Amino acid sequence: GWNWTHRDPDYLPPEVDTTKPSIARVYDAFLGGKDNFAVDRAVATEGMRHFPDRGEGARNNRAMLFRGVKYMAEQGIDQFLDIGSGLPTMDNTHSVAQRINPAAKVVYVDNDPIVLAHARAILQTDERTRVITADMREPEVILNHPDVEGFLDLSRPIGLLMVAVVHHLADAEDPNGLVDAYKARLAPGSYMQLTHFCSCAPEMRELEAVLLQMLGTGRARDLPEIVRFFDGLDLVEPGVVHVPEWRPEEPVRYPLDLGGICVAGGVGRKP
Ligand code: SAM
């Protein structure tokens, strides 16, 4: 429910810890947003010192998120579950989907409480949008949450978004098993969009080391490992590629630079 009493968009709930960097805020800093603190900017600055992409990798990822949502909405998908949705930016999943289909519904899920605080301030008037704080490592909690199960119709196709979030899972957390648990609950005709840090450039190992040390998370995996997340789905053309190459709306400039190669992903359809 919408029992949010703080109307001040700058209000921060006490569970937001501004003394430690958070993934959502560091990503916002890479994107060039303003919803981040000095501790977060320090991680982004150190990351860009080792991986000088000027934030293009994050922006390319976000742009592919929107092309994927647009594609799914054009295929008739009218309900989306956006896991690891991040802080709201200039454009967001629900606005992209609702431009194609004004009735499209979106549930945003993130385990960082700052996402709920900011998203609620923006979304409190939108009847077709929900935002919940939950951890993707608990698929049953998310899929059985009243704002998911009671708001989306999981017996019909949905668009499942796991964009730039699975690389925040360590191997020991069984990322494949977790992604499989979500895919198992999708109705036939559903889509999954997933993007992931790609170990395609040697420099990526340096960015990974900075993120693991300063943030505790951020694993690069190789293309076959990223493709494996789509097992059981039919890959939409052009398959799993560097994000600028996924159904680009403008000509891709080759060779891809650091910001072009650091994230790979695709969209798959459940048969
Ligand atoms: N999906 C958005 C995009 O691609 O633009 C945001 C990506 S951002 C790099 C990753 C987001 O995943 C962050 O907001 C972070 O808080 C969230 N996240 C990380 N681990 C998570 C987990 N275990 N459960 C839920 N969200 C998580």
Residues whose N, C-alpha, C, O or C-beta is under 5 A from the ligand:
A	BS01	SAM	I23 A24 Y27 R62 L65 I83 G84 S85 G86 L87 V109 D110 N111 D112 A134 D135 M136 R137 V163 A164 V165 H168
